[in-house]
């Protein structure tokens, strides 16, 4: 894959959520691409699905806890990939849904030298990669992107960010059960409550949108694109700004 990338052709990486087989992950990637591509104004782009092992494993709560732990390792894998693309001067954008958003911010945190699950990314750490990030119902805690917190170094590698959330999401409403911590609230449920600065100390340019009026209680990636929030339009705008 890395041999085929070019510095004159941006890469947009989509990261799916939990309980997706390989075939479903590919289908979802095609869906997201078809929702974003029409608004890229014909700009060439390489679209990559970052598929991680998220197949259903047991009852929902136990499965969720296992996958939450797995996102740390996957964040390190994605961090390695993003760093390799940066070494090749490739422009990169990232879209993550649910646990996919957690993997995305974990990767950018690790690249900057942060630790995930007690591990760090081998090799050179760096900041200022200027990755544009779109998060759809992100399943990470609403304070993790603040300075000193679990993914607090991620913003050192972010240029701009868009967050779509749902204050009625029935799945993210119970997010606190993953870590058995009552005050653990999902970013995809509350929306952003503050971000650490970028590497140069400036605030991260942010677009946030509450999609609960059209989504109701659903934790459904597709609905963010086809209902009134029209996530594909904003994701294309966000990524187009990077070109």
N, C-alpha and C positions, 0 to 999 in steps of 0.2 A: 504493500500500500504506500509506504513512504517513498519508494522509488518513483511512483507515478505522480506525486504532487509537484506543483510548480509555484514559484513565488509570484507569478502573474495571474494565478487563479485561486481565489479564496476558498477556504474550507469551512463549511457549516456543519457542526456536529450536533446530532440529536441524541438525547439520552432518555430512554424510556423508564417507566416506573416499575412497580412490583407485579409479580404474578404474570409474567409474559414469557411464553415459549419463544424459541428462536424464530419460528415462522411468524408468530404474532408480532414480534419486535420488528421484523422486516416489513410486514404489512403496515404497522403503525408509522414506521419511518417514511414509507411511500406516502401515506396519508398526510403527514406533517409537511413533507416536501411539496406536495400538491397544493397545500393551503398557503404556503409561504412563497413559492416560486413565482406565481403570477404577479406579485407585487415587487419583484426585484428588478423590474424595468429591463428585462432581457439580459441582465449582467450574468456572465458565466460564473458558475460556482460548482465546486465539488461537494456533494452532500454525503455525509458519513453518519451511519447509525452506530453508536457505541453500545453494543449489546452486552449485557452482563448477566450472570446466572441468577435469574429471578423467578424461575418456575415455582408454582405453588408447592409448598412444603408444609403439610399439616394444617391445623386450625389457624384462623386468621391472626390472632394475637401472637401465638408462638412463632408463626411464620414472619410476622412483622418484626419481631425482636431479632430473629436471626438475620433478616435482610438488613435491618438497621446497622447491625455490627458489620455486615459484609460491605456496606458502602464505604467504610474506611479503606479497605484493601482496594476496592474499585477506584476510589479517589486517587490512590497512589499510582495505579495503572494509567488512569487518564492523565494524571499529572506528567508522567513520563512521556506520553504521546504528545501532549500539548507542548512540552519543552522541545521535543524533537522537531515538531512543526515550526516552532519559533527559530530553532537553529537553521532551518531552511528558508527563513524569511517569508513564511507563509502566513497570510492574514487568516485569523481564526475567529469564528463566532460559535457560541454554545447555547443550545436550548435544552433545558432539563425539566422533566415532569416528575413531581412527587419525590421519590427517592432519587430519581435522576438529577433533580436540582441539588440534592444533598451531595451527590457524587461530584457535580460540577464545582460547587464552591469549595468542597474538600480538596479537589485537585489544585485549584488556584492557591489555596492556603498552603498546601504542601510544597508547591513550586517556590513559594516565597520563604520557605524554611520552616513552616509549621509542622506540627506532628499530628498524626491521625492514629488513634488506637495505640499510642505509644511508639509508633514507627514514624520514620522520616523518609523522604524521597532521597535515594542515593544520588550522588553527583552534585553538580553546581546548583545552588539556589539562586533565584533571580526575582526581580520585581520590575514593574513597568512594561509588562507584556501587552497591556492594553487590549485585552480580550473583551468583546461585548457579550453580555450574558442575558439570556431570557429565561426566567423561571416561571413555570406554570404549576400552581398549587404545591409549592416546595415543601417537602417533608423534612425540614430542619427547624431547630428552635429559633424563635423570633429574635433572640438576642445573640445568636452565634456569629453574626457578621459585625458585631461591635468590637472595638479595640480590646485586645487581651482575651477574647472569648474563643470558643472552640474552632471556628473558622475565621477568626478575626484578622488574619493576614491575607485573606482572599482578595480583599479590595485593592491591595497593592498591585494586583495584576488585572484589575478590571478598568475598562475605559468608560463604559456606560452599562446600565442595567435596567431591565423591565421586569416587573413582578406582577403576575396575575394571581389573585387570591379569592377566597370565598368564605365569608364569615359564617356561612351556614353549613359548610362541608361536614357531613356526618362522620366521615372517616377521620379527618384531621381534628375534629372536635375531641376525639379520644386519643389524640397523639400522646398525651402524657402517660398513657398506659405502657408505652414502649419501654420507658426507663423507670416506670413506677414513681415518677416525681410529679407531684400535683401541680407544680407551677411550670411544668414544661409545656409551652404553647407553641404550636407550629406556625412558622412564618406564612405558610399558605392558608392559614386560618385567620390570622390577625392583620396580615400585611406588614410592611416594614415599620420598625420602631427605632430606627437609627442605624447608620452604617459607619464603620471605620472609614477614614479618609483613604484616598488613593496614595500611591507611592510618593507623590510630590506634595502631599498634605492638603490637596484640594478635595472638595466633596465629590462623591460619585454622582454624576448626572443620573437621575432616577425617574422612571415612569412607573406608577403603581395603579392598579385598577381592581376594584372590588366587583367581581362578577356574580355575586350572590343573587341579584335580582333576576337574572336569567337562568342560573344554574340550580337554584334551590339548594337541596342537601347533597347534590351529586358530586362525587369525586371522580370526574370523568374527563380525561384529557381531550377527547374529541369535541366535547361540548364547548370547551373554551375557544375552539376555532370556528364552530358552525353557529353558535348562538351569538347574541348581540355584542359580546366582547371582541369578537373577531381578532383573536390573538395573532393569526397569520399576518395581518396587515401591520401590526406593531412590530412583530418579529422581523419582518422584511425591512421595515424602516430602521430598526435598530441595527440590523446587519448591513444595510446599505450605507449607513453612516460610517461604517468601518472601512469602506472601499475608497 
